[in-house]
Amino acid sequence: MKKRVLAILLAMLIVLSLGAAARAEEAERTRDIVILYTSDVHCGIDKGFGYAGLQAIRDYLIAQGNDVILVDDGDNIQGEPVGTMTNGELPMQLMNAMGYDVAIPGNHEFDYGMDQFLALAAKAEFPYISCNFNKDGELIFDPYIIKEAGGTKIAFVGVTTPETLTSSTPRYFQDEDGNFIYGFLQDETGEGVYSAVQNAVDAARAEGAEYVVLIGHLGNYAESSPYNYADVLSHTAGIDVLLDGHSHDTDQVVMKNKDNREVLRSACGTQLSNIGWCRIAADGKVTAGLYTWTNEVSAPALLGLKNDMSEAVDKALSTLDKELKKVVARTAVDLTIYDPEALDADGNPVRMIRRAETNLGDLCADAYRDQSGADIGIIIGGGIRVSIPAGDITLNDILRVHPFGNEMCVIEVTGQQLLDALEWGARAVPGENGGFLQVSGMSYEIHSYIDSTCIEDENRYYAGVEGERRVMNVLVGGEPVDPEAVYTVASVDYTLLENGDGYAMFEGAKVLQERVKLDNQVLIDYITQTLGGTIGEEYADPYGQGRITIVEEKP
């Protein structure tokens, strides 16, 4: 009798506990899930919202009863002196302190070299994921991870643009013989990337994921096809939302996937000027958008934010502060990467350095020609990162202009190689291209009414010109370029020796000076030695000195 009573009581307890569990699960599912995401932070730890503002947003959402997951879309650890001077160590420490849940590599995660990035990834207290970053065909990281919040399983799939092979330093992906051993499943059609994404999505769904979030470093550049976000989403199915980076845009898009179902794509700009969010509501609805900070003064500074991350950021910056504040020169004029008049649809200045001549582009190109003694100095627009306002120039200003730690080289090229380089650099005008060439010792015209006929190989390297050229009237030292003549060209190793941004036409060129001086030191020495420490009126025109002319209509 006692055994029977005990059995009945035990059964009742089990029923009650199951009911309580069911009610607890039901209660949990009434909570919204918010995925906060950052992208292209580029070491802007105290810019925009800053990490202190990011913590404040997360704390607020949690206090409001939301489950919060924090992810990063790449290009976090490079871009400012705090990264450059520590090879990414301090930014990684701050990512750990911030408590990221998952991240993907962007193209600039590799700028300190492959060994250093992999070492930093090992120190990360969160997983890096990627469905297409591989070595000899074997994935370096897991393609996806499933996180559970509020009783809901959410899969995060990572993907990085294959343009990384040329928009970071190509030799970092090669063996000692120059063979690519690391890659991103690149091909001419994009199918390698599409298949990798689809396989990861399908595997995550099979594992029980109720939602799939693609974390991408893909971007919206048309010239990035077949790897931009629209290409990937239109060739895949099963993705609920793409949280994207790389192109520094803030577009919020709804588009159709391979199965004609709507997919959200959200991007949050750069340097924490926006914090992206994706909300999975308790009723299952998925939305995405931005928290935006538009003030010139950062949120931590203007609002006096004090929390764990403000203390961590202050500590990181204080270790570098004294050295970075050293005044190394002065400029009487504003030196710019932006158009001083044009604004985009959001009211922001239009970046000019990657599509047209600017005075800062002239200055940087002049520095390479001056410091090397070469006939010509060139520098890609993507290697000139920030403007310098009139006044004192600190070491910090110089490091922010050239944050990559590239080194000056001089090579011999034929006039034909030079013409090919100019054609390749001008292929996207009037659109942006990080490989756009700012020049010294020469001038040229871009006839933009002629469509570019440049072709590229499977690695997105220059492979020739198959039709009419849009670059014309090229002068070197005031004389028409001779395709058969030999000229000396100075720039960084990234461009001249390492096929950076696809400049393969320089392969095999005779090297006269190899990695002789850091890029930022080239600029410092030109300003302090040749210009006597002051940049004067010769660089006053923000549109430059007339070295690059864009002809929009056929004469």
VENUR-V292511 format. One record per pair of residues at least 4 apart in sequence whose C-alpha atoms are under 6 Angstrom apart, sorted by the first residue. I is the first residue (numbers start at 1). J is the second residue. If there is no record, write none. Layout:
# VENUR-V292511
i->I j->J
i->I j->J
This chain:
# VENUR-V292511
i->6 j->10
i->13 j->17
i->28 j->150
i->29 j->150
i->29 j->282
i->30 j->282
i->31 j->66
i->31 j->282
i->32 j->66
i->32 j->280
i->32 j->281
i->32 j->282
i->33 j->66
i->33 j->67
i->33 j->68
i->33 j->279
i->33 j->280
i->34 j->68
i->34 j->278
i->34 j->279
i->35 j->68
i->35 j->69
i->35 j->70
i->35 j->277
i->35 j->278
i->36 j->70
i->36 j->276
i->36 j->277
i->37 j->70
i->37 j->71
i->37 j->72
i->37 j->276
i->38 j->72
i->38 j->275
i->39 j->72
i->39 j->73
i->39 j->74
i->39 j->245
i->40 j->74
i->40 j->75
i->40 j->76
i->40 j->270
i->41 j->76
i->41 j->270
i->41 j->271
i->41 j->272
i->42 j->75
i->42 j->76
i->42 j->77
i->42 j->78
i->42 j->79
i->42 j->271
i->43 j->76
i->43 j->77
i->43 j->78
i->43 j->79
i->43 j->80
i->44 j->271
i->45 j->50
i->45 j->51
i->46 j->50
i->47 j->298
i->48 j->272
i->48 j->273
i->48 j->293
i->48 j->298
i->49 j->53
i->49 j->272
i->49 j->299
i->50 j->272
i->51 j->309
i->52 j->309
i->52 j->310
i->61 j->66
i->62 j->66
i->70 j->100
i->70 j->101
i->71 j->100
i->71 j->101
i->71 j->102
i->71 j->103
i->72 j->103
i->73 j->104
i->73 j->215
i->73 j->216
i->73 j->217
i->73 j->245
i->74 j->104
i->74 j->105
i->74 j->106
i->75 j->106
i->75 j->108
i->75 j->109
i->77 j->83
i->77 j->88
i->77 j->91
i->78 j->83
i->79 j->403
i->80 j->400
i->81 j->85
i->83 j->87
i->83 j->88
i->87 j->112
i->94 j->98
i->96 j->125
i->101 j->126
i->102 j->126
i->102 j->127
i->102 j->128
i->103 j->128
i->104 j->128
i->104 j->129
i->104 j->158
i->105 j->109
i->106 j->217
i->107 j->164
i->107 j->168
i->108 j->168
i->110 j->114
i->110 j->117
i->111 j->168
i->112 j->116
i->113 j->172
i->114 j->172
i->129 j->141
i->129 j->142
i->129 j->143
i->129 j->144
i->129 j->158
i->130 j->141
i->130 j->143
i->130 j->158
i->130 j->159
i->131 j->143
i->131 j->158
i->131 j->159
i->131 j->196
i->132 j->184
i->132 j->185
i->133 j->139
i->133 j->183
i->133 j->184
i->134 j->138
i->134 j->139
i->134 j->140
i->134 j->182
i->134 j->183
i->135 j->181
i->135 j->182
i->136 j->181
i->143 j->157
i->144 j->156
i->144 j->157
i->145 j->155
i->145 j->156
i->146 j->154
i->146 j->155
i->147 j->153
i->147 j->154
i->148 j->152
i->148 j->153
i->153 j->209
i->153 j->210
i->154 j->209
i->154 j->210
i->154 j->211
i->154 j->212
i->155 j->209
i->155 j->212
i->156 j->213
i->156 j->214
i->157 j->214
i->157 j->215
i->158 j->215
i->158 j->216
i->159 j->216
i->160 j->216
i->160 j->217
i->161 j->217
i->161 j->218
i->162 j->184
i->162 j->186
i->163 j->167
i->164 j->168
i->165 j->170
i->166 j->170
i->166 j->500
i->166 j->501
i->166 j->502
i->167 j->501
i->169 j->494
i->169 j->500
i->170 j->498
i->171 j->498
i->173 j->180
i->173 j->182
i->174 j->178
i->174 j->179
i->174 j->180
i->174 j->181
i->175 j->179
i->185 j->192
i->185 j->193
i->187 j->458
i->188 j->458
i->190 j->226
i->191 j->195
i->194 j->232
i->195 j->199
i->198 j->236
i->204 j->209
i->205 j->209
i->212 j->239
i->212 j->240
i->213 j->240
i->213 j->241
i->213 j->242
i->214 j->242
i->215 j->242
i->215 j->243
i->216 j->244
i->217 j->244
i->217 j->245
i->217 j->246
i->218 j->228
i->218 j->229
i->218 j->246
i->219 j->228
i->219 j->229
i->219 j->245
i->219 j->246
i->219 j->247
i->220 j->228
i->224 j->228
i->226 j->231
i->227 j->231
i->230 j->234
i->233 j->257
i->234 j->257
i->234 j->258
i->235 j->258
i->236 j->258
i->237 j->257
i->237 j->258
i->240 j->263
i->241 j->263
i->241 j->264
i->241 j->265
i->242 j->265
i->243 j->266
i->244 j->267
i->245 j->267
i->248 j->269
i->248 j->270
i->249 j->269
i->250 j->267
i->250 j->268
i->250 j->269
i->251 j->267
i->252 j->265
i->252 j->266
i->253 j->264
i->253 j->265
i->254 j->263
i->254 j->264
i->255 j->262
i->255 j->263
i->256 j->260
i->256 j->261
i->256 j->262
i->257 j->261
i->268 j->274
i->268 j->276
i->273 j->293
i->274 j->291
i->274 j->292
i->275 j->290
i->275 j->291
i->276 j->289
i->276 j->290
i->277 j->288
i->277 j->289
i->277 j->290
i->278 j->287
i->278 j->288
i->279 j->286
i->279 j->287
i->280 j->284
i->280 j->285
i->280 j->286
i->281 j->285
i->299 j->303
i->300 j->304
i->300 j->305
i->306 j->310
i->309 j->313
i->314 j->318
i->317 j->321
i->324 j->395
i->324 j->396
i->325 j->394
i->326 j->394
i->326 j->395
i->327 j->393
i->327 j->394
i->328 j->393
i->328 j->394
i->329 j->393
i->329 j->533
i->330 j->391
i->330 j->392
i->330 j->393
i->330 j->534
i->331 j->390
i->331 j->391
i->331 j->534
i->331 j->535
i->332 j->390
i->332 j->535
i->332 j->536
i->333 j->390
i->333 j->540
i->334 j->389
i->334 j->390
i->335 j->359
i->335 j->360
i->335 j->387
i->335 j->388
i->336 j->360
i->336 j->387
i->337 j->352
i->337 j->353
i->337 j->387
i->338 j->350
i->338 j->351
i->338 j->352
i->339 j->350
i->339 j->352
i->342 j->350
i->343 j->347
i->343 j->348
i->343 j->349
i->343 j->350
i->344 j->348
i->344 j->350
i->352 j->356
i->353 j->381
i->354 j->381
i->354 j->432
i->354 j->433
i->354 j->434
i->354 j->436
i->355 j->429
i->355 j->432
i->357 j->543
i->357 j->544
i->357 j->548
i->358 j->542
i->358 j->543
i->358 j->544
i->359 j->539
i->359 j->542
i->359 j->543
i->359 j->544
i->361 j->438
i->362 j->366
i->365 j->377
i->365 j->378
i->365 j->379
i->365 j->439
i->365 j->440
i->366 j->370
i->366 j->440
i->367 j->371
i->367 j->523
i->367 j->526
i->368 j->372
i->368 j->377
i->368 j->490
i->369 j->373
i->369 j->374
i->369 j->376
i->369 j->377
i->369 j->490
i->374 j->488
i->374 j->489
i->374 j->490
i->375 j->488
i->376 j->440
i->376 j->441
i->376 j->489
i->377 j->439
i->377 j->440
i->377 j->489
i->377 j->490
i->378 j->438
i->378 j->439
i->378 j->491
i->379 j->437
i->379 j->438
i->379 j->491
i->380 j->435
i->380 j->436
i->380 j->437
i->381 j->434
i->381 j->436
i->382 j->434
i->384 j->401
i->384 j->402
i->385 j->401
i->386 j->401
i->393 j->397
i->398 j->520
i->399 j->403
i->399 j->520
i->402 j->520
i->406 j->492
i->406 j->518
i->406 j->519
i->407 j->492
i->407 j->493
i->407 j->515
i->407 j->517
i->407 j->518
i->407 j->519
i->408 j->491
i->408 j->492
i->408 j->515
i->408 j->516
i->408 j->517
i->409 j->490
i->409 j->491
i->409 j->492
i->409 j->493
i->409 j->513
i->409 j->514
i->409 j->515
i->410 j->489
i->410 j->490
i->410 j->512
i->410 j->513
i->411 j->488
i->411 j->489
i->411 j->510
i->411 j->511
i->411 j->512
i->412 j->487
i->412 j->488
i->412 j->509
i->412 j->510
i->413 j->486
i->413 j->487
i->414 j->484
i->414 j->485
i->414 j->486
i->415 j->482
i->415 j->483
i->415 j->484
i->415 j->485
i->416 j->483
i->417 j->505
i->423 j->471
i->425 j->435
i->425 j->436
i->425 j->437
i->426 j->436
i->427 j->452
i->428 j->433
i->435 j->501
i->441 j->477
i->442 j->475
i->442 j->476
i->442 j->477
i->443 j->474
i->443 j->475
i->443 j->547
i->443 j->548
i->444 j->473
i->444 j->474
i->444 j->548
i->445 j->471
i->445 j->472
i->445 j->548
i->445 j->549
i->445 j->550
i->446 j->470
i->446 j->471
i->446 j->550
i->446 j->551
i->447 j->470
i->447 j->550
i->447 j->551
i->448 j->552
i->449 j->552
i->449 j->553
i->450 j->470
i->453 j->465
i->453 j->466
i->453 j->467
i->454 j->464
i->454 j->465
i->455 j->463
i->455 j->464
i->455 j->465
i->456 j->460
i->456 j->461
i->456 j->462
i->456 j->463
i->457 j->461
i->457 j->463
i->461 j->502
i->461 j->504
i->462 j->502
i->462 j->504
i->474 j->480
i->474 j->481
i->475 j->479
i->475 j->480
i->475 j->481
i->476 j->481
i->493 j->497
i->494 j->498
i->494 j->500
i->495 j->499
i->495 j->500
i->499 j->503
i->499 j->504
i->521 j->525
i->524 j->528
i->525 j->529
i->526 j->530
i->527 j->531
i->527 j->533
i->528 j->532
i->528 j->533
